[in-house]
Amino acid sequence: MFSGAGGMSVGAIMSGIDVGFAVELDKQAAETFSLNHKDTILLNRNIKVISATDFHGLDKKKQKVIFGGPPCQGFSTSNQKNRGKDNINNWLFIDYLRLVKEVRPDWVVFENVKGLIETENGFFLDAALEGFKEIGYTTNHFILNSADFGVPQKRNRLFIVGSLHGIEISQPKSTVIKPVTVKEALEDLPELNNGDNADIKDYSGLALSRYAKNMRGKLNECCNNVVTKNAPHILERYRHIPQGGNWEDIPKHLMTNYADTSRCHTGIYRRLKADEPSVVIGNFRKNMLIHPWKDRGLSVREAARLQSIPDWFRFSGSIGFQQQQVGNAVPPLLAQAIFKALLQYND
């Protein structure tokens, strides 16, 4: 449900789960999903008009899981305009619950931003948990940090895992001793400049880290090597920002178009640190996230690497749509950890 481009589905497949159906309303995200998940039936429709009868041909003998998460912008802590009950998108979890009640899968994995816990003093989290309980599911919920599961990014996500058979699964434990860094994730990717749009390019060198080798596989070239073309005055700002710095490092005479720089978000003009996991890869173009050692923004492929999306995965559409799809994706390695935890109880 709410599959987006298919990041969570990649994690499910990596765990050995057969993804039979996907539901996604956004046309661009649906096109990317279908491009990469050719064996999955994609329903490019509003979830409100979807029912259990649309999932025809399911093998009744096989265990099933419904997974995914409603749009999270309405719960994000960075959204201070319409985080509450008046945001219609914040109620889409009701249709999620409806389909779970109709299909009666053995498992449910509900994913969302950490902000769901805080929105309206926990109203939506309590409503989701109570909703699952009312239709017969035993649940556990926890916050997981992507960096603890091999993703080169600090990204906290909420997971609610429900069982129709009374199982309360334990929180997955970290799978790494040392977090994967931005340098380990990006150093073999193609050399790019501001505004590059070549799409397919050769790698710049050998994959040196285990992480890069896993993302790259046996490929000799990779796609989605496109970078937003920033204006000269934006590039000049970039030059003043050290790794880990942000807009506060930019000389004031270069920020005169801002009426009040004190109101700038701390995430604006953030240059990534090479020796640490990345900050959250959300709307990385709007936030002006800066490459750690180049004075430019991130390419779509670089952002995908920081999301643990394998290099074989191709994003479709304009650069803006590609950037949005990457930022909205659930990191596959994080999703894989959840599904592996679930499958331990599947014998």
C-alpha positions as CSV (number, residue, x, y, z in Angstrom):
1,M,0.0,0.0,0.0
2,F,1.2,3.5,-0.9
3,S,4.2,1.8,-2.6
4,G,5.8,4.9,-4.0
5,A,8.7,4.1,-6.3
6,G,9.1,0.7,-4.6
7,G,11.9,1.0,-2.0
8,M,10.1,-1.0,0.6
9,S,9.3,-3.6,-2.0
10,V,13.0,-4.0,-2.8
11,G,13.6,-4.7,0.8
12,A,10.8,-7.3,0.9
13,I,12.1,-9.0,-2.2
14,M,15.6,-9.0,-0.7
15,S,14.1,-10.9,2.2
16,G,12.6,-13.6,-0.1
17,I,9.0,-12.2,-0.1
18,D,7.0,-12.4,-3.3
19,V,5.4,-9.0,-3.9
20,G,2.2,-9.8,-5.8
21,F,0.4,-6.5,-5.7
22,A,1.1,-2.8,-5.2
23,V,-1.2,0.2,-4.8
24,E,0.1,3.7,-5.7
25,L,-1.9,6.7,-6.8
26,D,0.9,9.0,-8.0
27,K,1.4,8.4,-11.8
28,Q,5.2,9.1,-11.8
29,A,6.0,6.9,-8.8
30,A,3.8,4.2,-10.3
31,E,5.7,4.3,-13.5
32,T,9.0,3.9,-11.7
33,F,7.6,1.0,-9.6
34,S,6.4,-0.8,-12.7
35,L,9.7,-0.3,-14.5
36,N,11.5,-2.0,-11.6
37,H,9.0,-4.6,-10.4
38,K,7.8,-6.2,-13.6
39,D,6.3,-9.2,-11.9
40,T,4.1,-7.2,-9.5
41,I,0.6,-6.1,-10.4
42,L,0.5,-2.4,-9.9
43,L,-2.9,-0.7,-9.2
44,N,-2.4,2.9,-10.1
45,R,-5.6,4.0,-8.3
46,N,-6.8,5.8,-5.2
47,I,-6.7,3.5,-2.2
48,K,-10.3,4.5,-1.4
49,V,-11.6,2.6,-4.5
50,I,-9.5,-0.5,-3.9
51,S,-11.0,-3.5,-2.2
52,A,-9.9,-7.1,-1.5
53,T,-11.5,-8.3,-4.8
54,D,-8.7,-6.4,-6.6
55,F,-6.1,-8.8,-5.2
56,H,-7.3,-11.7,-7.3
57,G,-5.5,-15.0,-7.5
58,L,-3.8,-15.0,-4.1
59,D,-2.8,-18.4,-2.9
60,K,-4.9,-19.1,0.2
61,K,-2.3,-21.6,1.4
62,K,0.5,-19.1,1.6
63,Q,1.0,-16.6,4.4
64,K,0.5,-13.0,3.4
65,V,1.6,-9.6,4.5
66,I,0.3,-6.2,3.8
67,F,2.9,-3.5,4.1
68,G,3.5,0.2,3.4
69,G,2.7,3.5,5.0
70,P,0.3,6.4,4.2
71,P,1.9,9.7,3.0
72,C,4.0,11.0,5.8
73,Q,4.2,14.7,5.0
74,G,1.3,15.4,7.3
75,F,3.1,13.8,10.3
76,S,6.6,15.2,9.6
77,T,8.0,17.4,12.3
78,S,9.3,19.7,9.6
79,N,5.6,20.4,8.6
80,Q,4.3,23.0,10.9
81,K,1.4,24.1,8.7
82,N,-1.0,21.1,8.6
83,R,0.2,18.3,10.8
84,G,-3.1,17.9,12.6
85,K,-6.5,16.4,12.2
86,D,-7.5,18.9,9.5
87,N,-5.1,17.4,7.0
88,I,-7.1,14.9,4.9
89,N,-4.0,12.8,4.1
90,N,-3.5,12.1,7.8
91,W,-6.7,10.0,7.7
92,L,-5.6,7.6,4.9
93,F,-4.6,5.0,7.5
94,I,-8.4,4.3,7.8
95,D,-8.4,2.8,4.3
96,Y,-5.3,0.9,5.1
97,L,-7.1,-0.6,8.1
98,R,-10.1,-1.3,6.0
99,L,-8.1,-3.3,3.5
100,V,-6.3,-5.2,6.2
101,K,-9.8,-6.2,7.6
102,E,-11.0,-7.3,4.2
103,V,-7.8,-9.3,3.2
104,R,-7.0,-10.7,6.7
105,P,-3.3,-11.1,6.0
106,D,-1.2,-13.0,8.5
107,W,1.1,-10.0,9.0
108,V,0.9,-6.2,8.7
109,V,3.9,-3.9,8.5
110,F,2.9,-0.2,8.9
111,E,5.7,2.3,8.3
112,N,5.8,6.0,8.9
113,V,7.8,8.9,10.2
114,K,8.7,9.3,13.8
115,G,6.5,12.4,13.9
116,L,3.3,10.2,13.8
117,I,3.9,9.6,17.5
118,E,4.0,13.3,18.3
119,T,1.2,14.5,16.0
120,E,-1.9,15.6,17.9
121,N,-0.3,14.2,21.1
122,G,-0.2,10.7,19.8
123,F,-3.8,10.6,18.5
124,F,-3.0,9.1,15.1
125,L,-0.7,6.4,16.6
126,D,-3.2,5.4,19.2
127,A,-6.0,5.3,16.5
128,A,-3.9,3.1,14.3
129,L,-2.9,0.7,17.2
130,E,-6.5,0.5,18.4
131,G,-7.7,0.0,14.8
132,F,-5.4,-3.0,14.4
133,K,-6.5,-4.4,17.8
134,E,-10.2,-4.1,16.9
135,I,-9.7,-6.3,13.8
136,G,-7.8,-8.9,15.6
137,Y,-4.1,-8.0,15.3
138,T,-1.5,-8.2,18.0
139,T,1.0,-5.4,17.5
140,N,4.3,-4.0,18.6
141,H,5.8,-0.7,17.5
142,F,9.3,0.8,17.5
143,I,11.5,3.5,16.1
144,L,14.4,2.3,14.0
145,N,17.4,4.3,12.8
146,S,18.4,3.3,9.2
147,A,22.1,3.8,10.1
148,D,21.8,0.8,12.5
149,F,21.0,-1.5,9.6
150,G,23.7,-0.7,7.1
151,V,22.1,2.4,5.5
152,P,24.6,5.3,5.2
153,Q,22.0,7.7,6.5
154,K,20.6,8.8,9.9
155,R,16.9,8.3,9.3
156,N,14.4,7.4,12.1
157,R,11.2,5.6,11.0
158,L,8.3,4.2,13.0
159,F,7.2,0.6,12.3
160,I,4.0,-1.0,13.6
161,V,4.1,-4.8,13.0
162,G,0.9,-6.7,13.5
163,S,0.2,-10.5,13.7
164,L,-3.2,-12.2,13.1
165,H,-1.9,-15.1,15.2
166,G,-1.1,-13.4,18.5
167,I,2.6,-13.0,17.9
168,E,4.3,-9.9,19.3
169,I,7.7,-9.6,17.5
170,S,10.7,-8.2,19.1
171,Q,12.4,-5.0,17.9
172,P,15.1,-5.9,15.3
173,K,18.6,-5.5,16.6
174,S,21.3,-3.5,14.8
175,T,23.0,-5.4,12.1
176,V,26.2,-3.3,12.0
177,I,29.2,-2.7,14.3
178,K,30.3,0.5,12.5
179,P,27.9,2.7,10.5
180,V,28.5,3.0,6.7
181,T,29.8,6.5,5.8
182,V,28.9,8.8,3.0
183,K,32.4,8.4,1.5
184,E,32.0,4.6,1.5
185,A,28.7,5.0,-0.2
186,L,29.7,7.5,-2.9
187,E,33.4,7.4,-3.7
188,D,33.1,5.0,-6.7
189,L,30.1,6.8,-8.4
190,P,30.6,8.8,-11.7
191,E,32.4,12.2,-11.6
192,L,29.7,14.9,-12.0
193,N,29.4,18.6,-12.2
194,N,26.6,21.1,-11.5
195,G,23.7,20.6,-13.9
196,D,25.0,17.3,-15.4
197,N,22.2,15.3,-17.1
198,A,24.0,12.5,-18.9
199,D,21.9,9.8,-17.1
200,I,24.1,6.8,-17.8
201,K,27.8,7.0,-17.0
202,D,30.7,4.8,-16.2
203,Y,31.8,4.5,-12.6
204,S,34.8,6.6,-11.5
205,G,36.7,3.7,-10.1
206,L,36.5,0.4,-8.3
207,A,34.0,-0.2,-5.6
208,L,36.2,-0.2,-2.5
209,S,33.7,-0.7,0.3
210,R,31.5,-3.7,0.9
211,Y,28.5,-1.4,0.8
212,A,29.4,0.0,-2.6
213,K,30.1,-3.5,-4.0
214,N,26.6,-4.6,-2.8
215,M,24.9,-1.6,-4.4
216,R,26.8,-1.9,-7.6
217,G,26.7,-5.7,-8.2
218,K,28.3,-6.6,-11.5
219,L,27.3,-3.3,-13.3
220,N,30.0,-1.4,-15.3
221,E,27.8,1.8,-15.5
222,C,24.9,3.3,-13.6
223,C,21.9,5.5,-14.4
224,N,20.1,8.5,-13.0
225,N,23.4,10.6,-12.9
226,V,21.5,13.9,-13.1
227,V,22.2,16.9,-10.9
228,T,20.1,20.1,-10.5
229,K,21.6,23.1,-12.2
230,N,22.1,25.7,-9.5
231,A,22.7,29.4,-10.3
232,P,26.2,30.8,-10.0
233,H,25.3,32.7,-6.8
234,I,24.1,29.4,-5.2
235,L,27.4,27.7,-6.1
236,E,29.3,30.6,-4.5
237,R,27.5,30.0,-1.3
238,Y,28.4,26.3,-1.4
239,R,32.1,27.2,-1.5
240,H,32.0,28.7,2.0
241,I,30.4,25.7,3.7
242,P,32.7,23.0,5.3
243,Q,31.6,19.4,5.7
244,G,28.9,19.3,8.4
245,G,28.3,23.0,8.0
246,N,25.1,24.8,6.8
247,W,23.8,28.2,5.8
248,E,25.3,29.8,8.9
249,D,28.7,29.4,7.3
250,I,27.7,31.5,4.3
251,P,28.9,35.2,4.5
252,K,25.9,37.5,5.1
253,H,26.6,39.5,2.0
254,L,25.8,36.4,-0.1
255,M,22.4,35.9,1.7
256,T,20.8,39.3,1.1
257,N,17.8,37.8,-0.7
258,Y,16.7,36.3,2.6
259,A,14.6,38.8,4.6
260,D,15.6,37.2,7.9
261,T,18.4,34.6,7.8
262,S,17.8,33.7,11.5
263,R,14.6,31.9,10.4
264,C,16.4,29.6,8.0
265,H,16.1,25.9,8.9
266,T,19.3,24.3,10.2
267,G,19.0,21.7,7.4
268,I,19.3,24.3,4.6
269,Y,22.6,24.3,2.7
270,R,23.9,21.3,4.7
271,R,27.2,19.9,3.3
272,L,27.4,16.2,4.1
273,K,30.3,14.8,6.2
274,A,32.3,12.2,4.3
275,D,33.2,10.2,7.4
276,E,29.7,9.9,8.9
277,P,26.3,8.6,7.7
278,S,24.3,11.2,5.8
279,V,21.6,13.4,7.3
280,V,18.0,12.5,6.2
281,I,17.6,12.3,2.4
282,G,14.2,13.9,2.1
283,N,13.6,16.8,-0.2
284,F,17.3,17.1,-0.9
285,R,16.9,19.6,-3.8
286,K,14.8,22.0,-1.8
287,N,17.0,21.7,1.2
288,M,20.1,22.3,-0.9
289,L,22.0,19.3,0.4
290,I,25.6,19.6,-0.8
291,H,28.0,16.9,-1.9
292,P,30.7,16.3,0.7
293,W,33.7,17.2,-1.6
294,K,32.1,18.9,-4.7
295,D,30.5,22.3,-4.8
296,R,27.1,21.0,-6.2
297,G,24.0,19.3,-5.1
298,L,23.5,15.5,-5.0
299,S,22.8,13.5,-8.1
300,V,19.7,11.3,-8.1
301,R,22.0,8.2,-8.1
302,E,24.0,9.6,-5.1
303,A,20.9,10.2,-3.1
304,A,19.7,6.7,-4.0
305,R,23.0,5.2,-2.8
306,L,22.5,7.0,0.5
307,Q,19.0,5.4,0.7
308,S,20.5,1.9,0.1
309,I,18.6,1.7,-3.3
310,P,20.7,-0.6,-5.6
311,D,22.3,0.8,-8.7
312,W,20.1,-1.5,-11.0
313,F,17.0,0.4,-9.9
314,R,16.0,3.1,-12.4
315,F,14.0,6.2,-11.6
316,S,11.8,7.5,-14.3
317,G,10.3,11.0,-15.1
318,S,11.8,14.5,-14.9
319,I,14.7,15.2,-12.5
320,G,12.2,16.8,-10.1
321,F,10.0,13.6,-10.0
322,Q,13.1,11.4,-9.6
323,Q,14.4,13.5,-6.7
324,Q,11.0,13.3,-5.0
325,Q,10.7,9.5,-5.5
326,V,14.2,9.0,-4.0
327,G,13.4,11.2,-1.0
328,N,10.1,9.5,-0.3
329,A,11.4,6.0,-0.5
330,V,11.8,3.6,2.5
331,P,15.5,2.5,2.6
332,P,15.5,-1.1,1.3
333,L,18.1,-2.3,3.9
334,L,15.9,-1.0,6.7
335,A,12.8,-2.6,5.3
336,Q,14.8,-5.9,4.9
337,A,15.6,-5.9,8.6
338,I,11.9,-5.7,9.4
339,F,10.9,-8.5,7.1
340,K,13.7,-10.7,8.3
341,A,12.5,-10.3,11.8
342,L,9.0,-11.2,10.7
343,L,10.1,-14.2,8.8
344,Q,11.7,-15.7,11.9
345,Y,8.2,-16.5,13.0
346,N,7.0,-17.9,9.7
347,D,8.1,-21.5,10.1
